[in-house]
Amino acid sequence: MRAARTAIHAVVVGLSLVACGAPASNGASADAAPAVGQANVQDNESVKDVVKIAVGSKDHTTLVAALQAADLVNSLANAGPFTVFAPTNAAFDKLPKGTVDDLLKPANKEKLRLVLQHHVTTSALDVDQFSDGQVVAMADGASATIHKKGADTFINEAKIIASVRGSNGMVHVIDGVLVP
């Protein structure tokens, strides 16, 4: 009787593990971990989030590489709302030679995270909501200042050259990198 209970218990535990998604030992490689996080949700019908907007832009490959190196992709793919000031590749090229390569090193991950967080605010702000002299709190805890010069809008010294609404906020394309 005791052996039968033990056998039944083993079967129940085994079925529970399978039902809960525990890995089976069928010789499958443990190296092939599935991609996780909101950024990996496949959806070609909804409005793109701020990350997918950047990923889909040939002018933002440096920004996307930096977001990946800083492990910020999933954070920015979440519900938000966010306003992202997205420097173009040309904006990163204006930095002193070697700056981007240095920031992308694993040893500088926290420094890179701070630089990138200085390009994000936690609200969805359209360009027409900005006023001259407005101070915007950034995700790194610092602030940036909006300037209006005629019809042009700047954040610190970077000009907003385009804006795209995403499902979780706004992306403002800028021609400079915001330095905290």
SVG drawing of the C-alpha trace seen along z (x, -y; Angstrom):
<svg xmlns="http://www.w3.org/2000/svg" viewBox="-3 -83 41 85">
<polyline fill="none" stroke="black" stroke-width="0.4" points="0.0,0.0 2.8,-2.4 4.6,-1.6 1.4,-2.4 1.0,-5.8 4.6,-6.6 4.1,-5.7 0.9,-7.7 2.6,-10.7 5.5,-10.5 3.2,-10.5 1.2,-13.5 4.4,-15.4 5.7,-14.6 2.5,-15.7 2.4,-18.8 5.9,-19.7 5.0,-19.1 1.8,-21.2 3.8,-24.0 6.2,-24.1 9.2,-22.5 11.8,-21.6 11.7,-18.0 15.0,-16.1 14.5,-15.1 18.0,-16.0 17.0,-19.5 19.7,-22.1 19.4,-24.4 21.3,-27.1 18.3,-28.0 16.5,-30.2 13.4,-31.9 13.5,-35.7 11.7,-37.3 10.2,-40.7 7.7,-43.1 10.1,-44.0 9.9,-40.5 6.2,-40.4 5.5,-39.9 2.7,-42.2 2.6,-43.6 -0.8,-45.1 -0.8,-47.5 0.8,-50.9 4.6,-50.4 6.0,-51.2 8.9,-53.6 11.4,-50.8 10.0,-49.4 9.9,-52.9 13.7,-53.2 14.4,-49.6 12.5,-50.4 14.6,-53.5 17.8,-53.2 18.9,-56.5 18.8,-55.1 21.0,-52.0 23.5,-53.5 20.7,-54.3 19.2,-50.8 22.7,-49.2 23.1,-51.4 19.7,-50.4 20.6,-46.8 24.0,-47.2 22.4,-49.0 19.6,-46.4 16.9,-49.1 15.0,-47.7 12.3,-45.9 12.0,-48.9 11.1,-51.2 8.8,-48.6 6.5,-48.6 3.3,-50.6 4.9,-53.9 4.0,-56.6 7.4,-57.8 8.8,-60.7 12.0,-59.6 14.4,-62.1 16.1,-59.9 19.5,-61.0 20.2,-60.0 23.3,-58.2 24.7,-61.5 24.1,-63.0 26.2,-60.2 28.8,-60.9 29.2,-64.5 30.5,-63.2 34.3,-63.1 35.9,-60.1 35.8,-56.9 33.0,-58.1 30.3,-55.7 32.7,-52.8 33.8,-53.5 30.2,-53.7 29.3,-50.4 31.9,-48.5 30.3,-46.2 32.4,-47.9 30.6,-51.2 27.1,-49.8 25.9,-51.9 27.3,-55.1 25.6,-54.2 22.3,-53.6 22.5,-57.1 23.2,-58.7 20.3,-56.9 18.0,-57.6 18.8,-61.3 16.9,-61.0 13.6,-59.8 10.9,-61.3 8.0,-59.4 5.1,-61.2 4.0,-61.4 4.7,-65.0 3.9,-66.2 6.1,-68.9 3.3,-71.5 3.1,-70.9 6.6,-72.3 7.1,-75.9 10.3,-78.1 12.2,-77.7 10.2,-74.6 12.3,-72.2 11.7,-68.5 12.5,-65.9 14.4,-63.0 14.5,-59.4 18.1,-59.7 16.9,-62.1 18.4,-65.2 16.6,-67.7 16.7,-69.2 15.4,-72.6 13.2,-73.2 14.0,-76.2 11.9,-77.6 13.6,-79.5 11.0,-80.6 9.2,-77.5 12.0,-75.2 12.0,-73.4 15.2,-72.3 15.9,-70.3 19.1,-71.7 21.1,-72.3 19.6,-69.4 17.0,-70.3 13.8,-68.2 13.7,-67.4 10.8,-65.0 8.2,-63.5 6.5,-60.1 3.6,-58.9 4.0,-55.4 1.7,-53.1 3.4,-53.9 4.5,-57.5 6.3,-60.0 9.6,-59.7 11.2,-63.1 14.1,-62.6 16.9,-65.0 20.1,-66.1 22.3,-65.9 23.1,-63.7 21.9,-65.0 24.7,-64.9 23.7,-64.6"/>
</svg>
